[in-house]
Amino acid sequence: MARLDRLVGRLGARRARLLGAAGLRDLGARGATEARAAALRQGPWAGAVPADGPVPPQAAIEAGLRAVLAEEAEALLDEVEGPAARRVLAAFLALDEAAAVKALLRGVAAGAPPERILAAAPPGPDLPAPLLRRAAAAADVEGVVAALEAGGHPLAPALRQALPRRDHDGLLPLEAAVDRAAAERALAAAGARGAGEDGRVLRDHLAGAADAANAALLLALAGAGPRRAGEVAPLVRPGGRRLPEAEVLRLAGAPAGAVRAALARIFPAVAEAAAPWADDLALERSLLAAARRAARSRPLSAAVAIAYLLDRRAEARRLALLLRGTALELPAEALLPLLEMGGAA
């Protein structure tokens, strides 16, 4: 394992600047959206909102948050000592491209304007800005897949294979195919020669992410009625350790109460979810907790960087949701779960 002393030291200072739950509550106490967004001009999210001038629209602020994340991730990757550790962290960061591809699919399917789609889909190593613009301007989902194929994106073959199932399950098969293909690429990097403890850290994270994704799938299908195993199996993320695939297939489409009761044994907070975003945040919180434990037990490994970056992403997501909630005039009690679940431990 390559020692990551310098990077770990820098991450300690960066982690101390996270807003955490207290900072999010303080931000939530500011009344209007403009006041909350203006508060981001300084501190750990400086750059997400222009330092001067009027507060930009919500989409631009969210794009700014993603840009800050991407710039920081690139800077951290440059500081990793040792090629094997660098490959593992790069594989972790590459998982973000799956999220960007899914944002493209959702935006085009919903008929969103290209600028709004691009705000939700930041560029990456295999997803440069010109390719993003071509895909975002596509007339339909098939056009997005064609644009990604023409650009040689590594996730395009999985999308092409899943396209025929779109008529039956909408975007779900395509998003599942993207996630599976991205996880397979990351697993290959984690198992490469020399990956060592850093590779084990990434494999553990991918297993937890698979369990969370399969729990989210069950929640999405809850109450829809029994589904054939052959229909559900392509939607399941392989590699989970706490939620076996056989259990996912058995529970798919079951009544919501039965699904939540089963999942609560693995993800207790799911049983208490009440707000529209609470399920996602509960599942994300379990991943954050596992990543922090790994960072504490392996303090000179890539676990420290992965835990920090996951907390940073979670904070960005909660900031975006907080700003959206304010714009929608949601009451403070509806936003409270968001504020309480957003801190970095």
Secondary structure, 3 states (H helix, E strand, C coil): CCCCHHHHHHHHHHHCCCCHHHHHHHHHCCCCHHHHHHHHHCHHHCCCCCCCCCCCCHHHHHHHHHHHHHHHHHHHHHHCCCHHHHHHHHHHHHHHHHHHHHHHHHHHHHCCCHHHHHHHCCCECCECHHHHHHHHCCCCHHHHHHHHHHCCCCCHHHHHHHHHHHHHHCCHHHHHHHHHHHHHHHHHHHCCCCCHHHHHHHHHHHHHHHHHHHHHHHHHHCCCCCCCHHHHHHHCCCCCCCCCHHHHHHHCCCCHHHHHHHHHCCCHHHHHCCCCCHHHHHHHHHHHHHHHHHHHHCCCCHHHHHHHHHHHHHHHHHHHHHHHHHHCCCCHHHHHHHHHCCCCC
